[in-house]
Amino acid sequence: MRKYIKFIILLLVAVFILWFFGRSLDWQMVRASLARANAWYLTTAVLIICAGYLLRAVRWQVLLSPITPSSLKELFATTTVGYAGVFLIGRAAEIIRPMWLPMRDKRVRPSAAVVTLAIERGFDFASLISFFAFNILFFTAPPGRESEFEFVEIVGFLMLAGVLAGFIFLFFYQRISDRFIGWTERVCRKLRIPARIRKIIVSILKHLAAAVGVLRNWRQFMLATFWTLTLWFSIAIPTWLVLLAFDMPFTFADSLFIMGIAAFSSLIPTPGGAAGAFHTGTAASILFLNSSISREDAAAASIVMHLVYFAPAIVFGLYYFVHGDISVERFRSLLSSEHAVEEIESDAPDPK
């Protein structure tokens, strides 16, 4: 019941943000702007985004490699199903990927999928923030926006420092994981934490230690970094193509700034892939860089950009869901706390 209430609340939030986004727009002008968009640019953007889902699957395979071998085909299918879920339900659907993959590839345990997705998020944030911060170094603030841009610079560099600190922590955690896990077990016993919960905590810590082994293995680390950078270029280029489709006078550097704002806006956990928040943030970043662009053109570009980012996942995700030969009851049982606990309690790897 709590899940349904939470979903309804988030849905209402999304509706409110969408209302706020479109309350003063001339929707006839928005439709006219959509009609003028260059179809060739948009088609190319969609094709590149499709390739981006494959890049995500390849990177996930690299991150799983210290723990277990995995199937690239199943990783691609799981990635698209997961992002289709994020679009339809919101960020709560992130749980789909670590629970779907073990049903398709028996070699991968749910806890292994969970921790590698956490590492994936770390690489994504590090790459996105690095793009954002590096871009700021060579970025010229729009006239009249100098003071606001100074604030953006400070936030960007603070986030970059946080990412570096996080990677340093993970690097040292991998080296002292045996001692840390042993210490955690002793603390859990002293605190009289139930044995079942204690096993889950230890299992996740062991999988985390194995997963961050990629930071110790320079070949795997460089592979993960390469695929992450390639992935974000596969998002940055379509972002620029969408802006060009609406004949907006932006450079590739400008598109990196807009992509960063769009990506952070998409973290809002509302249904519809951060519906409302994504559109508001993206349109605002367009107008921030060039106030001569009409609000209707900025709104139209944000709507199309949202579809370009997420629509391919809907197509692939629904296909794999229908043809996936997955028991709906089995999937629902995995999503329940009791059965998820049983899965995570299973054999954990030696972090060495």
C-alpha positions as CSV (number, residue, x, y, z in Angstrom):
1,M,0.0,0.0,0.0
2,R,2.9,2.4,0.8
3,K,4.3,1.8,-2.7
4,Y,1.0,2.7,-4.3
5,I,0.7,5.8,-2.2
6,K,4.2,6.9,-3.0
7,F,3.6,6.3,-6.7
8,I,0.4,8.4,-6.6
9,I,2.2,11.2,-4.8
10,L,5.1,11.2,-7.3
11,L,2.6,11.1,-10.1
12,L,0.8,14.2,-8.7
13,V,4.2,15.9,-8.3
14,A,4.9,15.2,-12.0
15,V,1.5,16.5,-13.0
16,F,2.1,19.7,-11.0
17,I,5.6,20.3,-12.6
18,L,4.2,19.6,-16.0
19,W,1.5,22.2,-15.3
20,F,4.1,24.6,-14.1
21,F,6.2,23.9,-17.2
22,G,3.3,24.6,-19.7
23,R,1.1,27.0,-17.9
24,S,2.1,30.1,-19.8
25,L,3.2,28.5,-23.1
26,D,1.4,29.2,-26.4
27,W,0.9,25.6,-27.4
28,Q,0.1,26.4,-31.0
29,M,3.6,27.9,-31.3
30,V,5.0,24.8,-29.6
31,R,3.3,22.6,-32.2
32,A,4.6,24.8,-35.0
33,S,8.1,24.5,-33.6
34,L,7.8,20.7,-33.4
35,A,6.6,20.7,-37.0
36,R,9.6,22.6,-38.2
37,A,12.1,20.3,-36.6
38,N,14.6,18.6,-38.9
39,A,13.6,14.9,-39.2
40,W,17.1,13.8,-40.4
41,Y,18.8,15.2,-37.3
42,L,16.3,13.6,-35.0
43,T,16.5,10.2,-36.8
44,T,20.3,10.2,-36.4
45,A,20.0,11.2,-32.8
46,V,17.6,8.3,-32.1
47,L,19.9,5.8,-33.8
48,I,22.9,7.0,-31.8
49,I,20.9,6.7,-28.6
50,C,20.1,3.1,-29.5
51,A,23.8,2.4,-29.8
52,G,24.2,4.0,-26.4
53,Y,22.1,1.2,-24.8
54,L,24.4,-1.3,-26.3
55,L,27.4,0.6,-24.9
56,R,25.7,0.5,-21.4
57,A,25.5,-3.3,-21.8
58,V,29.1,-3.7,-22.8
59,R,30.2,-1.6,-19.8
60,W,28.0,-3.6,-17.4
61,Q,29.7,-6.7,-18.7
62,V,33.1,-5.2,-17.9
63,L,32.0,-4.3,-14.4
64,L,30.6,-7.8,-13.8
65,S,33.7,-9.5,-15.0
66,P,35.6,-9.5,-11.7
67,I,32.6,-11.3,-10.2
68,T,31.1,-13.5,-12.9
69,P,30.9,-14.0,-16.7
70,S,27.7,-12.7,-18.3
71,S,25.8,-12.6,-21.6
72,L,26.0,-9.4,-23.6
73,K,22.6,-10.2,-25.2
74,E,20.9,-10.5,-21.8
75,L,22.6,-7.4,-20.5
76,F,21.3,-5.4,-23.5
77,A,17.8,-6.8,-23.0
78,T,17.9,-6.1,-19.3
79,T,19.2,-2.5,-19.8
80,T,16.4,-1.6,-22.2
81,V,13.7,-3.2,-20.0
82,G,15.1,-1.3,-17.1
83,Y,15.1,2.1,-18.8
84,A,11.6,1.4,-20.2
85,G,10.5,0.8,-16.6
86,V,12.2,4.1,-15.5
87,F,10.3,5.9,-18.2
88,L,6.9,4.3,-17.3
89,I,7.2,4.2,-13.5
90,G,10.1,6.5,-12.5
91,R,13.3,5.9,-10.6
92,A,11.7,3.3,-8.4
93,A,12.0,1.0,-11.4
94,E,15.8,0.9,-11.0
95,I,15.2,-2.3,-9.1
96,I,14.1,-4.0,-12.3
97,R,17.6,-4.4,-13.8
98,P,19.2,-6.3,-10.8
99,M,16.2,-8.5,-10.5
100,W,15.6,-9.1,-14.2
101,L,19.1,-10.1,-15.2
102,P,19.5,-13.1,-12.8
103,M,16.3,-14.6,-14.2
104,R,17.8,-14.4,-17.7
105,D,21.4,-15.2,-16.9
106,K,21.6,-17.7,-14.0
107,R,25.3,-17.0,-13.5
108,V,24.6,-13.5,-12.1
109,R,23.2,-13.1,-8.6
110,P,20.9,-10.2,-7.7
111,S,23.4,-8.8,-5.2
112,A,26.2,-8.9,-7.8
113,A,23.9,-7.0,-10.2
114,V,23.0,-4.4,-7.5
115,V,26.6,-3.6,-6.5
116,T,27.8,-3.4,-10.2
117,L,25.0,-1.0,-11.0
118,A,26.1,1.1,-8.0
119,I,29.6,1.2,-9.5
120,E,28.0,2.0,-12.9
121,R,26.3,5.0,-11.3
122,G,29.6,6.1,-9.9
123,F,31.2,6.0,-13.3
124,D,28.3,7.8,-14.8
125,F,28.4,10.6,-12.2
126,A,32.1,10.9,-12.5
127,S,32.0,11.1,-16.3
128,L,29.0,13.5,-16.4
129,I,30.5,15.8,-13.7
130,S,33.9,15.7,-15.4
131,F,32.3,16.6,-18.8
132,F,30.4,19.4,-17.0
133,A,33.4,20.7,-15.0
134,F,35.9,20.5,-17.9
135,N,33.4,22.3,-20.2
136,I,33.1,25.1,-17.6
137,L,36.8,25.8,-17.9
138,F,36.4,26.9,-21.5
139,F,32.9,28.2,-21.2
140,T,32.0,31.9,-21.7
141,A,29.1,33.0,-19.6
142,P,26.1,34.5,-21.5
143,P,26.0,38.3,-21.3
144,G,24.2,39.3,-18.1
145,R,24.6,35.8,-16.5
146,E,28.1,36.2,-15.1
147,S,27.1,36.1,-11.4
148,E,24.8,33.1,-11.9
149,F,27.5,31.3,-13.9
150,E,30.0,31.8,-11.0
151,F,27.6,29.8,-8.8
152,V,27.3,27.1,-11.4
153,E,31.1,26.9,-11.6
154,I,31.4,26.5,-7.8
155,V,28.8,23.8,-7.7
156,G,30.4,21.9,-10.6
157,F,33.9,21.9,-9.1
158,L,32.6,20.9,-5.7
159,M,30.8,17.9,-7.3
160,L,34.0,17.0,-9.1
161,A,35.9,17.0,-5.8
162,G,33.2,14.8,-4.3
163,V,33.5,12.3,-7.2
164,L,37.3,12.1,-6.8
165,A,36.9,11.5,-3.0
166,G,34.4,8.8,-3.7
167,F,36.7,6.9,-6.1
168,I,39.6,7.2,-3.6
169,F,37.3,5.7,-0.9
170,L,36.4,2.8,-3.1
171,F,40.0,2.2,-4.1
172,F,41.1,2.0,-0.5
173,Y,38.0,0.0,0.5
174,Q,38.9,-2.7,-2.0
175,R,42.4,-3.0,-0.3
176,I,41.1,-3.2,3.2
177,S,37.8,-5.0,2.5
178,D,38.7,-8.1,4.5
179,R,39.3,-6.1,7.7
180,F,36.3,-3.9,7.1
181,I,34.0,-6.8,6.5
182,G,35.3,-8.6,9.6
183,W,34.8,-5.4,11.7
184,T,31.3,-5.0,10.3
185,E,30.4,-8.6,11.3
186,R,31.7,-8.0,14.8
187,V,29.7,-4.7,15.2
188,C,26.6,-6.4,13.9
189,R,26.9,-9.2,16.5
190,K,27.5,-6.7,19.3
191,L,24.4,-4.7,18.2
192,R,22.5,-8.0,18.0
193,I,21.4,-7.5,14.5
194,P,19.4,-10.5,13.3
195,A,21.5,-13.1,11.6
196,R,19.6,-12.9,8.3
197,I,20.1,-9.1,8.0
198,R,23.7,-9.6,9.0
199,K,24.2,-12.1,6.1
200,I,22.7,-9.6,3.7
201,I,25.0,-6.8,4.8
202,V,28.1,-9.0,4.6
203,S,27.1,-10.4,1.2
204,I,26.6,-7.0,-0.3
205,L,30.0,-5.8,1.2
206,K,31.7,-8.8,-0.3
207,H,30.1,-8.3,-3.7
208,L,31.1,-4.6,-3.5
209,A,34.7,-5.5,-2.8
210,A,34.7,-7.8,-5.8
211,A,33.0,-5.3,-8.0
212,V,35.4,-2.4,-7.2
213,G,38.2,-4.8,-8.1
214,V,37.9,-3.1,-11.4
215,L,39.6,-0.1,-9.8
216,R,42.6,-2.3,-8.9
217,N,42.9,-3.9,-12.3
218,W,44.1,-1.2,-14.5
219,R,43.0,-2.9,-17.7
220,Q,39.4,-3.3,-16.5
221,F,39.4,0.2,-15.1
222,M,40.6,1.7,-18.4
223,L,38.0,-0.4,-20.2
224,A,35.2,0.8,-17.9
225,T,36.4,4.4,-18.3
226,F,36.6,4.1,-22.1
227,W,33.1,2.7,-22.4
228,T,31.7,5.3,-20.0
229,L,33.2,8.2,-22.0
230,T,32.0,6.6,-25.2
231,L,28.6,6.2,-23.8
232,W,28.3,9.9,-22.7
233,F,29.5,11.0,-26.1
234,S,26.7,8.9,-27.5
235,I,24.3,11.0,-25.4
236,A,26.0,14.4,-26.0
237,I,26.0,14.1,-29.8
238,P,22.2,13.4,-29.9
239,T,21.7,16.3,-27.5
240,W,23.5,18.6,-30.0
241,L,21.6,17.1,-32.9
242,V,18.2,17.8,-31.3
243,L,19.3,21.5,-30.7
244,L,20.4,21.7,-34.4
245,A,17.1,20.1,-35.5
246,F,15.4,23.2,-34.0
247,D,18.0,25.5,-35.7
248,M,19.3,26.7,-32.4
249,P,22.7,28.6,-32.5
250,F,24.5,26.3,-30.0
251,T,28.0,24.8,-30.1
252,F,28.8,21.3,-29.0
253,A,30.2,22.8,-25.8
254,D,26.8,24.4,-25.2
255,S,25.1,21.0,-25.7
256,L,27.4,19.5,-23.0
257,F,26.1,22.1,-20.6
258,I,22.5,21.4,-21.5
259,M,23.0,17.6,-21.4
260,G,24.4,18.0,-17.8
261,I,21.3,19.9,-16.7
262,A,19.0,17.5,-18.5
263,A,20.8,14.5,-16.9
264,F,20.6,15.9,-13.4
265,S,16.9,16.8,-13.9
266,S,16.2,13.2,-14.9
267,L,17.2,12.1,-11.4
268,I,13.9,13.5,-10.1
269,P,12.0,10.2,-9.2
270,T,8.7,11.1,-10.9
271,P,7.0,8.7,-13.3
272,G,7.5,9.3,-17.1
273,G,11.3,9.5,-16.8
274,A,11.3,12.6,-14.6
275,A,8.4,14.0,-16.6
276,G,8.1,17.7,-15.9
277,A,11.4,18.1,-14.1
278,F,13.4,17.0,-17.2
279,H,11.4,19.4,-19.5
280,T,11.7,22.3,-17.1
281,G,15.4,21.9,-16.4
282,T,16.2,21.4,-20.1
283,A,14.2,24.3,-21.3
284,A,15.6,26.5,-18.5
285,S,19.2,25.6,-19.5
286,I,18.5,26.5,-23.2
287,L,17.0,29.9,-22.2
288,F,19.9,30.5,-19.7
289,L,22.4,30.1,-22.6
290,N,20.4,32.1,-25.1
291,S,17.6,34.4,-23.9
292,S,16.7,35.3,-27.5
293,I,15.2,31.8,-28.1
294,S,11.5,31.8,-27.5
295,R,10.1,29.8,-24.5
296,E,8.0,27.8,-27.0
297,D,11.0,26.7,-29.0
298,A,12.9,25.8,-25.8
299,A,9.8,23.8,-24.6
300,A,9.5,22.0,-28.0
301,A,13.2,21.0,-27.9
302,S,13.0,19.7,-24.3
303,I,9.9,17.6,-25.2
304,V,11.7,16.0,-28.2
305,M,15.0,15.6,-26.3
306,H,13.1,13.6,-23.6
307,L,11.5,11.3,-26.3
308,V,14.9,10.9,-28.0
309,Y,16.5,9.8,-24.7
310,F,13.8,7.4,-23.6
311,A,11.6,6.3,-26.6
312,P,14.1,3.7,-28.0
313,A,14.2,2.0,-24.6
314,I,10.4,1.7,-24.6
315,V,10.4,-0.1,-28.0
316,F,13.3,-2.5,-27.1
317,G,12.0,-2.9,-23.5
318,L,8.5,-3.9,-24.5
319,Y,9.8,-6.3,-27.1
320,Y,12.1,-8.1,-24.6
321,F,9.4,-8.0,-22.0
322,V,6.9,-9.7,-24.3
323,H,9.5,-12.2,-25.7
324,G,11.5,-12.7,-22.6
325,D,9.8,-15.9,-21.4
326,I,9.7,-14.4,-17.9
327,S,7.2,-15.5,-15.3
328,V,5.4,-12.5,-14.0
329,E,4.8,-14.3,-10.7
330,R,8.5,-15.1,-10.4
331,F,9.3,-11.4,-11.1
332,R,6.8,-10.2,-8.5
333,S,8.2,-12.6,-6.0
334,L,11.7,-11.3,-6.5
335,L,10.5,-7.8,-6.0
336,S,9.0,-8.8,-2.7
337,S,11.3,-8.2,0.3
338,E,11.2,-11.8,1.5
339,H,12.3,-13.4,-1.7
340,A,14.8,-10.6,-2.5
341,V,16.4,-11.3,0.8
342,E,16.7,-15.0,0.0
343,E,18.4,-14.2,-3.3
344,I,20.9,-11.7,-1.8
345,E,21.7,-14.2,1.1
346,S,23.2,-16.6,-1.4
347,D,26.9,-17.3,-1.9
348,A,28.9,-14.1,-1.8
349,P,32.3,-14.0,-3.6
350,D,35.7,-13.8,-1.9
351,P,36.7,-10.1,-2.3
352,K,40.2,-11.2,-3.2
